[in-house]
Amino acid sequence: MSGEGGCHRSGRKPARSTLQVPATAETERLVDERFLGAMRPDAYLINTSRGTVIDQDALVAALRGRRLAGAGLDVFVPERLEPGHPLLAEPHLLATPHVAFYSEESVAELATRAARNVADVLSGRRVADTVNPQVYEVHKEERRV
């Protein structure tokens, strides 16, 4: 998470806060009434990480009360908000459908990585992007049997 002047715990009021944190028990509803109250009324909140990080009801209240200038969200709970959801009615909210990563470069990189991963598998090499590398140990044991 970043913000001009740092996180709200610093005692300074940021003009903007951007969230880049994982979804964990510690980050669930990290942006709550207290966090939003520590922001300046001319501040903007940007979340491109995980929807669970924001207490959406608190955000709606802050936007409606003009305690926050605006927000840009690329992620929500649930991931796809129903058309009548209160957040979507807020005129100071820019909502995108979980595509903030998109650029010509990022799409090209995704294609390149996918092709490299397929080539690695077909060549018997470990895939560099493996999230659970322990799977290789399991399969090594199976081949020994």
Phi, psi and omega in degrees: 000141177223154177198152177296120181089000176089185182292160183301338180291345181285346182091351179262150181261113182285149175279340177204149175226131175244138184252125174222073182229155178283165175275107178223173176299326181288331183262353180298125182056034176304318177270098183240191180304318181295314179300310181297324178294337179278351179273154177287153178297341178262014184273158177237142178245129179239127177232114175239015183263274182223143182296328183292348182289335184250134169282100187297326177296319178295323178293317177302315180297318180294320179292316180296324180276002181057031175275000181212136182291324181177174180213151173235118183237134176249353182222148185215172170233114356290168185307319178247108181289145175293149182306329181269009182300138182305325179300320184290346178272352183282122182289345181254025177239128172257119182246132175236153186274060177055049179231020184298340179288341194294131169198164177303319182293318182292323178293318177297318179296319177299315180296317180296315180294319179298315179297318178297319179297317178298314179300320178298314180298312182295335179266001180079014179266158174290141179280126184298328184270018182294127180276330182240074184299343178297341179299330180293324178292320179299313182289331176296317178296319179297324180290334180286334184287000000 
